[in-house]
Amino acid sequence: MNVLGIDIGGSGIKGAPVDLATGELAADRLRIPTPHPAKPDAVAEVVGQIVAHFGYTGPVGVTFPGIVIDNVVKSAANVHHSWIGVDAGTLFGGAVVLNDADAAGVAELTFGEGRGRTGTVLMLTFGTGIGSALFVDGLLVPNTELGHLELHGKDAEHRASDRAREEEDLSWEKWAGRVEEYLRHVAMLFSPSLIIIGGGVSKKAEKFLPHIRLDVPIVPAGLQNQAGIVGAAMAAAKKLPPPR
């Protein structure tokens, strides 16, 4: 069964149909740059373009980079502030909408490096910001948004996100030092048995993970940057009637 998942990020909006039996994309993903400013109507237009591109008519799952409760946006750190209070599910034509890192984490625990893991597992996505998905014995604690923990008097993601690395032209090794400092902080708070690194940097793990020293096992996401799309499709599939 193929279900369409769409992942809204600070720099790009990407989507594809997902084979939910395997967690693999059933077609090449389509990526469209995120509008700037990333206001609701402009983003909804791009989401509509992706749905139309695949000629898709079933339930759609959409991730959002912020807190989402019952499809309603409660925070919007890396998109336009006008999102706060918006019923994104209605805006996207009845889609299921959830936090982007939560979606990625659910996918990774089902099909990727977190599969079969018990205890406390933390997935962190490094991109425009830092997203987080926290699991206890496979159960998600939603909307943790741990990228906004304060370090050095500012949101941690302002120092340790991939955007910070690019904007400050940091070497991978220097950026890894910032990431390690952040990981030590979250490890102190949650004592995870595994940390999974997702987002676009997961494809380049060999450039920075060897520079990070931590007592907790750290692995790049098995689904890499496709995890959000897969998790969005999984959320949408819950709206489907059970097979006969």
C-alpha positions, 0 to 999 in steps of 0.5 A: 500500500502506497501513501503520500508523505510530505515533509515541510522543512525550513529550506525545502518541502519534499514528498513522495508516495511511500510503500508502507510494507517496506518503508521505501519511497515508491517513486522519486521524491519531489523537492520544492524550495520552501517559500520565503516568507514561509506563510501558511497560504504559500506553503499550502500551495507548494503542498498542493503542487506535490500532491498534484505532481503524484496524481494522488487522491488518498490520505496525505500526511504532512510534517511541520517544523514545530509543535502540532497538537490535533493538527493545530500549530502551536509553535513556529520557530523556523517558519513564519510566526503567522502559523501559530494557531492555524489548523494545518490539517484543514489548510492542507485539505484534511491531511494528518499533520504532525511534528517533523522530528516525531514523524522521522523518529516513528519511521526510524523506529519502525524501519531504521536504526531504532527498530527493535530497540527498548529503553529510552531512544532519542532521535535528533534531526539537524537541519535548519534547526534541531528537531527531536523525537523521544521514545520510551520503550517504543512509545513516542513522547510528542513535541519535545522540541529539544533544539530549543534547550538553552545553551550559552544563553541561546537556543541550542539550535542557533549554535549546533544546527546544520544551518549554523554550521553553514552560516558560520562556515564552520569546519566539520570538526569544529561543528562536531564540537558544538554538536558534542556539547549539545549531545552531552546536555541532552544525554545528561537530561534523558540518559538515552540508550541510543541517539540517532542522528537524522536530517540532511547531515545523516548522509555525511555522518563520516565527516563529523561523527568520528569527532564526537566522544560520548558514552552513549551509542550514536548512529546516523539514521538508516532512512537518512533524510527520507525519514520525515516523508515515511513517518508522515505517510505512516501517520496518514495511513492510520486514517485508512480503513483496516484491510478486509 
